[in-house]
Amino acid sequence: MSDFVSDFWNLYVVVIVVASILACAVLLIVQGKATFTPGKTMGHVWDGDLEEYNNPMPKWWSWLFVITVIFAFVYLALYPGLGNFKGMLGWTSVGQHKVEVEKMDATVKPLFDKYMAMDVKAVAGDKQGKEMGKRLYDTYCMQCHGADARGAKGFPNLTDSDWLYGGEPEQIKQTLEGGRMGVMPPHAQLGADTIKDLANFVRSLAGLPNDAVRTAKGKEAFAASGCSGCHGPEGKGMQAIGAPNLTDKVWLYGSSENTIIETITNGRQNKMPAWKEFLGDAKIHLLTAYVYGLSQGAK
């Protein structure tokens, strides 16, 4: 497919490029026919004693121009540079990148195959395997989960033992391959007063300061409004659907009363992208081992 939407731009590029090279050639020809008088000045004086002499360009400088002109025409004949003309060699940056990727794959494939044949837990304990996993993490995961993997608001901490969907190798790999879509539905229909009661009850589950009167009302609302359907009757969550445990000290968006009220009122949506198609099985396997290893010190 053409790079230009109009033939005018193709011709424009060709004319500009060819004219520029020909201008260099013309300069060489003009300079070659010019008459010079060595030792004679041109009458231009700067700073009292700096004068311009009527001397020709040095031969080595002229030959550099000649080589440049010849090289330019040869290059443009072999490689892209003249509008839509692709060059006699058919070279493209995409093709070059493909060759380099294939070369790199051939180099690292035996190493990837080695770790693919190993259990995730074994890879997590292998020094070189962890280093490869860390490089993958730094390239693809650090932007959301942080350089230290401790996460941020809305992005889970990967170094603790709290897992929304489970922290075993199989579950981590499933998360990396297919991604996750976490949804907390909005409950604005409950009304501001009831939502504040719920917020106090939720804070009480985690041992946080709360209003006792509102907490009692919130406990009733927790069961009546359907919150227990996802978070369980005791608020311990359900990994099968990614409903967080409300009784621990881990909060993805924050544990203040106002933040919990915001969460209940407006809901939350958080997406973990799927990486299987982009990274492939071998890299997913190494990343799984690295992420799994991050949390083992927390147990």
Number of C-alpha atoms within 10 A of each C-alpha: 5 10 10 11 9 9 12 11 14 17 14 12 15 17 13 11 16 14 12 13 15 13 12 14 17 12 12 17 11 10 14 12 8 8 11 13 11 10 10 12 13 12 9 10 11 8 6 6 8 9 14 14 15 15 14 14 12 8 9 9 9 16 12 11 16 15 10 15 19 13 12 15 13 11 14 17 16 15 16 17 16 19 19 17 16 16 16 12 10 11 13 13 8 9 11 11 11 12 12 12 12 12 12 11 13 11 11 10 13 11 14 18 11 12 20 17 11 12 12 24 15 12 25 24 13 14 10 13 21 20 14 16 24 20 15 18 22 16 10 14 15 17 12 16 20 17 13 12 22 16 18 13 12 16 17 21 22 21 20 17 17 19 20 17 18 17 20 14 18 12 15 21 24 19 21 19 21 14 16 17 14 15 14 16 13 15 18 16 9 15 10 14 11 20 24 24 25 28 28 27 27 23 22 20 20 17 12 15 13 17 14 13 11 18 22 15 16 24 19 14 19 25 14 11 14 12 16 16 15 19 21 18 14 13 21 17 20 17 16 10 15 19 20 22 23 20 18 14 14 18 17 13 16 14 18 15 19 12 13 22 22 19 21 22 20 14 15 15 13 12 12 14 13 16 19 18 10 10 16 11 16 18 20 23 25 27 29 27 27 26 22 24 22 19 18 13 9 11 8
